[in-house]
Every structure is written in structure tokens, then in C-alpha cells.
């Protein structure tokens, strides 16, 4: 390789016409001639190295683009004792046999789950996840790498990584998974109370939530002085039942019972008239956000690597 660069560089060196001289003068001129040729050689070599580096960068960026895929995850929460979903999607690949899905968790030595060659491979799965994980096999070909986690536990909370390999390249993205308990409240008229009152109940919450009452007619009013909230520990000694009673309610008004912790927010609405009772409720998971990750092969490194000896020329 050095001889190639040297011959290439020397081909650019212009011949220098030497004047007639004596023996002593010719020796000096030949020395100066060698110095000039060396200088030209170094300049040409430097220019070629710079051009080669620029070309390598262009080629490297082009190659790395073809060997990277986009992976997207969605921060979510799991409800204790129920099944949860760790959401992950990637650029689809019709070559299912080339798709590899690996789920990892920070602080866990073994894999959470692995799918490759069109089926699950649980040989390296961590024992804490044995029998509790599955991917949606029929949806992998359309880019769905989401993980189904059975019987969600408090210890399942943490940072997960969805790592994907396809025939197009590789990619990964992190996912923050929270665990707790949340449920939709039900609001009813409390006929056992001495005055007109409403009773709001939700069977399972953890961590302990806050409960706030609101009224459509009395917007901005503080109902804490005319309400009473209690938390009853359930049989598993983790989750709690939420019970809140609002007193001195009026007819033809809509009241809302809002229960919230750092994982979820649930609302139960009730409207009581002389002729009917209307109810409505909904649940919202908090802090859900998408995470995008792209990984590329280091094409620039291996393209420039053969040129590294010439970068040391002085």
C-alpha cells in the first residue's frame, strides 16, 4: 500500500531541469532536488489522505443509514395482579426468520424474553420472569415487539430495553415501567346517611392516592370540610380500598369524585335529579410518553481503519 501511494504521488511531481554544473555544484543541487521532491511528495500524500477521509465519511454515512432501524417504546404502568403490556414497535421486516427481539431489564442478569427464528427462545430467561412473558407472535411481522407480562408485581417496575435485530439492521429503545394499583370509582347516593350524601368507592389503589370532590355548580369550591375519606387495606396487605363520602349535596347538580396517585387518575361523576341518576367514569394513566431509539453500524470506523497508518505520516 505505501508503494502504491508513493508511485501515485511521484507521478504528480514535475520534473526539474538541472543546470550544467561542476562536480561539487551537482552534488549540492541533487541534495536540494531531493528535498524539493520530498516536500512535494508529502503535500500530495496529505491531499490524497484528506480526500480519502472525506470519501470514507460519505460512504460511511450512507452505509450506516442502511444498517439502522427505528424502535419506539411507550412508557406505561402495570396494575398489580393483572396482565400488563410493555409497548415496543419497530420497522417491519417481511423476513420473519431474521427478526430477533430481546427484552432486557436494568439490574437483571438474564433476559426478560427472547424471540428469534420465528419462535420464543427462553433458554437464557431470568427465573423471575419464567412463565410470565409472551410476545404477540402473529404481529411481529408487522413490527410489533410488545411484551405481555402476566401477574404484574411491584418488583417488575424499572427500566427495560427493547432490542431489535432484522435483515435491515439493529435498533433499541428504553422503556420506564411503573407498577401499582388503580381502579375506576363508583359513585352512588348514600341512602343510609342522615342527610343527602354521595358515596365514592374504588376497590384497589396503590400507592395511597388523594381524593378530591368537585361540583359543576360550585366550581372551585373546597369540599374537604364536608367530606370524609378512608383507606381500608385489602387482604394481600398491599393495595387499599378507597371510600369517600360527600355530605350536604344538592339535587340537579353534577359531582365528581377524583382519585389520583403518581401512576393513574380516575374520576367518577354522578348527576342526581328528581327523576333520574346519571353516572359516568373514566381512568387515565399518567406520564405516558414515547421513546425513540436508532442504532447504526459503525461503518465510518471500519472504512477509515485501513487508512490509519497514513494518518501518522509526518
N, C-alpha and C positions, 0 to 999 in steps of 0.2 A: 504493500500500500504506500509506504513512503516513497519508493522509487517511482511509482505512478505519479504522485503529486509533484515530485521533483522534475520528472520529464515534462509534465504538463506545464509547470511553471517556467522551465527553461525555454519552452517553445515560444513564450511571450517575451523573452529577453531580446532586445535589439542588439545586433552585432555592433561592436565598437571598432571603428577603424583605427588602427595603431600607426603612429607616425614612424618614419625611419629614425633609428637611433643607434647609439653605440651600445656595447655590451652592458655597461653599468647602468645606462639610462633605461634599457629594455627591461632589466630586472625590476627596477623600481616601478615602471609602468605596468608590468604584469601584476605586481602586487596590488597596485591601485585598481587595476582591471578586476581582479578577484574580489576586492572589497565592494566595488560597484555592483558586480553580478550577485553577490550575496545579499546586498541591500534590496535589489530588485526582486530576488527570489523570495525574501521574507515578506515583501509588500504583496506580491502576487498570492503567496500562500495564505496570508491574512485575509485578503479579499475573498478567496475561494472558501475559506472556513466560515466567514460571515455569511456568504451566500448559501452555503450548505446548511448552516444553522437555521436561516430563515425558511428555507425549503422544508427542512425537517419539522419545524414548528407548524407550518401549514399542513403538511402531511399528517402530523401527529394529531392536530385538532380534528382533521377530517376522519381519521381512523377512530379516535376516541368517541366521536359523535355516533358512530355506527355501533359501538360496543357499550352503550349506556341505555338504561331503561328507567322510566319514571315509576316510582312506587309511592302510593298515597295511603296514609293511615288516618284514623279518626279517633281522637281522644274520647273515651267513653267510660261508663260506670257499670259495675255489676251489682245485681241485687242478691244479697246473701241467701244461699239455699236454692236459688233458681239458676237457670242457664243464662250465660252471657255471651256476647259476641264481641270479639276483638276485630275491628274492621280493617281490611287491607285490600287494596286493588293495585293492579299493575297493567302495563301494556300487553294486550292479549297476544298469544302465540299459538298458531294452529298446530305446531309440533308439540303435542302434549308430552311425548316421551322425553323432551328436552327441558321441560319445566321442573324446577326444583324449588320447593317452598320450605323455608326453615324459620320457625318461630323460636326466639331466644328470650330469656328474661335476665335482667341485670341481677347479679348475685347468685344465680343458679348455674351449677356446673354443667348439668346435662341439658339436652334440648327440651323445649316445651313440646314441639311437634315437628315432624319432617314428612314431606310428601315428595316423592320422586319416581320417575319412570311410570307415571300414571297411577300410583297407589301409595298408601301410607308406609313409612319405614320408621318404626318406633324402637329400633334396636338401641338407640342412644338417648332415649327419652328419660328425663329425670323422673324418679319414682313418685314425686309429689303430684305429678300430672297424669299418672297411669290411669287409663280407663276414663279420663275426663275430657279428652280433646278430640276434635274432628274438624276436617276442612270440608267444604262443600264440593265434593269431587266432580259433580256434573257441571259446576260453574267455573272450574279452574281454567278451562279452555277459553272462557270469555274474560279472563283477567280478574277473577275473584279469588283472593287468597285468604279471606276472612277465616278466623278460627272460632269454633264453637267451644265454649268452656262450660262443662257441666258442674252443677252443685258449687256455685261460686262461694269462696271462703275469704275471710278477712286477709289471709296471708297471700292471696292472689294479687293484691294491689302491688303496683310497681311499674317499672319501665320495661317495656317489651320492644323487641326489634323484629320487624318483618323483613326477611332477607329472601330475595328472588333471583333465580338464575334461569334464563331462557336461551334459545338459539340466537336471540338478538343481543344479549349481553347480561349485565348484572345491575342490581339496584337494591336499596334498602331504605327503610324509614322507621323512626321510633314512634312508640305509642305509650301514652301515660294512661294507666288503667287504675281507676279508683273502685273501691268496694264499700258497700254499706247496705242499708235497708231503707226502702221508701215505698209508700203505698198511697193510693188515692183516698182522700177522706170522704165520708158520707155525712151529710148534714140533715138532721131531722128536727121536727118540732118536739120539744120535751114536754109531754103532757103530764109528767109526774111532778113538775116543778110548781111552786106556789104561784108563780107569775108567768106571763108569756116568755118563753125562753127557747133557745136553739141549742142542740147538742151536736158537736162535731167529733167524729171518731175516725181514727186511722189505725189499722191493726199492727203495722210493723214499720219502725223507723230506727235508724242508727247512722251516725251519732245522734245524740239528742237534738231535736230541732227546736226552732222557735215557732210560736203560734201567734198570729195576728188576725184580728177581726176587722172587717171593713164594711161600710154601708154605702149603697148607691145614693141614698138621700142625704145622709150626713157624711159627705166626703171630707176626709181629713180628720175626722173625729177620733179620739183616743178611747177605745173600749176596754182598756186594761182594768179599769176600776169596776166595771160591771161584767167581768168575765172571770172564769176560774179554769185553769189548765192543770192537768195532772198527767204523769207518765208512769205507766204500770209495766214492770219488767215481765217479759214473756218467759215461757218455760225453759228456753235454751239459755237464758241468762245473758243474752247479748242484745237482742232487739227489744223495743218497748212499744207498748200500745199508747197512743195519744188520745186523750179525751179532754175536750174543752167545751164549756157551757157559757153561752152568752145570755144575759138576763135583760129584762125590760125591752124586748123587741116590739116593734110596731107592725101593724098589718099594712099591706100594699107597699112593701119595701123589699129590696134585694140585699141580702147579706152574704158576705164571703168569708170563709174560714181558710186562711193561708198558712200552710205548714212548710218550713224550709230549713235545710241544713246545707253544708258545703257541697253536697252531691246533687240534690234534687229539690224542686219546688212544686208543691201540689196545692191546688185550690178547689174548694167545694163551694158552690153557690146555691142559694135557695131563695125563692120568692114565694111569699105566702100572701094569698088574697082571701077574700071572704068565700070564694067558690073553689079555689084550687091551690095546689102546691107544685111549683116547678123547681126542678133540680138540674144542676149541670156541674161537671167536674173535669179537671184535666191535670196532667202531670208533665213536668218539664225537667229534663236533665240539664244540669248547669255545666259551664266551662267545656262544652263540646267544641273541639276545633280540629281542623285537618292539619296533617303534617306531610310535607312533600320532601322526597329524597331522590337524588340521582347519583349513581356511581358510574365511573368511567374507568376503562383500562388505561394504564399509563403508557400510551403509545409514544408520547414525546420522549420519555426516558429511554426506551429501547431503540428509538430511531437515532438519538444523539449519542448513544453509548459507543458505537464504533468510531466516532469522531473524537472521543475524549483524548486520545494520545496527542492529537494535533493541536488541541487547545492549549497544550503545555509548551508549544514551541516558543522560543524567545529569539 
